[in-house]
Amino acid sequence: MKAVIDLAVQTLGPVLYVILLGGAALGLLIGILLVVDSARVVRWNDRLNAWYSPPKALRTLDGSVEIKRVVYRWHRVMGVLLLAGAVFTLDALVFGFTSAALVRTFRDLGNQAALGVLFEAARIFLIVGNVAALVAAAVLIFRPSLLKGVEAWADRSYSTERTEALDAMRYQPDEFVRSRPKLVGALITLGSLYVLLSLSLLLR
């Protein structure tokens, strides 16, 4: 596990460094321009200040997908597939899964006793879920009508259109920059210089 973490750090570290370096250089440029030519930066901001409405972007997710007819028409097939999956998973969880092996694999992440409790709790949770899947599979095969009560309770939709608070432009940051361009520009310039200096020290 330590080798995997080291590989991730070695791979992502240079990428993160380049991103931070590019962001600091861009911040330095914008900060200087705000001090010497704030009108140009404001014009750029007006051109780039596009609005994307959350309800419009998420409208596709609001459409309901009807699968009840397929499930009830092929209830025995669905039940057998669910039964086979639950039996296979239970066999793996009860007879082929040991939390000790996972604790050894992830021992570098923390206390082994705590990891053992966490993995064992996850195993028990999955076992209970698959036992419930066995019951649901039996109901689907023999008496699918028993699921209609559960279906009536669970069959509800949550619309993404209830996001009016998100669907509004917030101009306060723009107005603050327009009213104090030199102050904001000086702060951005100093912050960018600090980041660039810190990044340069990492190369030594």
N, C-alpha and C positions, 0 to 999 in steps of 0.2 A: 504493500500500500504506500509506503514511504517513497518507493521508486516512482510510482504513478504520480504522486503529489510533486515530487521533484521535477518530473518530466513536464507536468502542467505548468509549473512555475517557470521553467526554462523556456517553454514555448510561448506562454502568454505574457511573460515579463517584457520581452522586447516589443511586442505589439502594444502593450499598455504604455510603455515608455514613449513610443513614437506618437501615439494618440495624445498623450499629455503634452509632448513637445510641440505638436502641431496646434493643439488648442491654446497653449501659452503664447506661441508666436502670433496666432490669429488675434488673441486677446490684446497683445501688445500693439498690433497694427490698429485695431479698432479704438483702443484707448488713446493712441496718439492722434488719430483722425478726429476723435471727439474733442480733443483739446484744440487742434488747429483748424478743423473744417467740420464742425458738427452738422452743418446743413447737409453735407453729402451723406453722412451716416444716417440721418433721419430719412432722406430720400430712399436709401437702400432698404431701410427698415419698412417703409411704406410699401415698397414693391414686394418684399418677402413676407409681409404680414398677411398671409392667407389664412382663412378660417375653414376648419373641417368640422362639420356638425356631427356629434356622436350619434344621434338618432338615425341620420341618413347613412352613416357608415355601418351601423349595426342592424339596419333594417332586415338584412338577409337572415340574421339570427333570430328574428322575431317570428319567422314562419314556422308553424307547427309541422312536424313530420308524423304522419299517421302510420303506425305499424300494428295496431290492434287487429285489423282485419287479417293481416298475414299471419300473426301469431295464433289467432283462434282457428284459422283455416288449416294451418299446419301444426297444431298444438302438440301432436304426438312426436313429430320430428323435432320440434323445438325442445320438448321435454327430454327426449333421448339425448340430444346434443348437450343440453345443460347437465343432465345426469352424468354423462360420460366425462365432461369437463370437471364436475365437482368430485367424482370418484377419483379421477387421476390426480387432482390437486390435493385431495385429502390423503391419498396414499403417499405422495411426496412429502407433505407436511408432517404426517404422523410417523412414517417409517424411514423417510430418506433425508429429513431435514434435522440438523442439530445446530443449536445456537452457538455451541462451542467453536465450531468451524468458522462461523462468521466473526466471532469475537477474536479469534486468532488473526483473521484477515484484516480486521479494522482496529487492531490493538493500539495502533499509533494515534488514533483519534481521541482517545480519552481513557477513563477508568474502565478496566475490564469488567468489573462487577456491574457497573452501571450499564455497560453495553450488553452484558448478558441478560439483565432484566429487560432492557428495551427490546432486544431481539426475541426473547421468549414471549413477551407481551404481544409483539406483532404476530408471532406464530399462533398464539391462542386466538387472537382476533381473526386471523385468516381461517382457522379451523371452524370457528363459530359461523363465520360468513358462508363457508362452503357447506356446512350442515344445513343452514337455512336454504342454500341453493338446492340441496338434495330434496328438501320438503317441497320447494317450489317446482322442481322437476317432476316429482310424483303427482302434484296437483295438476300440472299441465298435461301429463299423460292420461290421468284417469278422470279428473273432475275440474276442467278448466273454468267452469262457471264459478267456482269458489274464489277465483281471483278477482271477480268483478267488484267486490267490496273494496279490496285493496286498491284496485285500479281507479275507482271513483275517488278515493281519498288522495291518491298520488298524482292523478292526471290533472295537473294545473300548470299554467304558464306564467313566466315572469318576464314582463315586457321591458326591453331596454329603452323604451320611449320615456320612461319616468326619470329622465336625466336633465330636466330643465335647468337645474343649477349648473350643470357642466356646459350647457349649450348657450353660453353667454360670453362675450368678449370682455376681457379684463385689461383696460387701458392704463391702469395706474402705473405700472413700471415704465411704459412708454412716456407718459406725461411727466414722470419724475425725471427721466433722462433728458427730455426736451427742456425742462425748466432749469436743470443744472448740468448741462453737457460737460463743462470743463471739470467740475468736481468728480462726476462719474468717470470721465476719461482719465483723470489723474489716478483715481483709485484702481481702475482696471489696469492702467499702465504699471503701477507699483506692484499690484498682485501678480501680473504676468512676469515682470522682471524677477520677482521673488521665486516664482515657480521655475523659470528658466535657470536661475542661479542654482536652485536646489537640484534640478535635473543634471546640470553640468557637474556638480559635486559628486553625483552618483557614478560618473564615468571614471573618477580617479581611483 
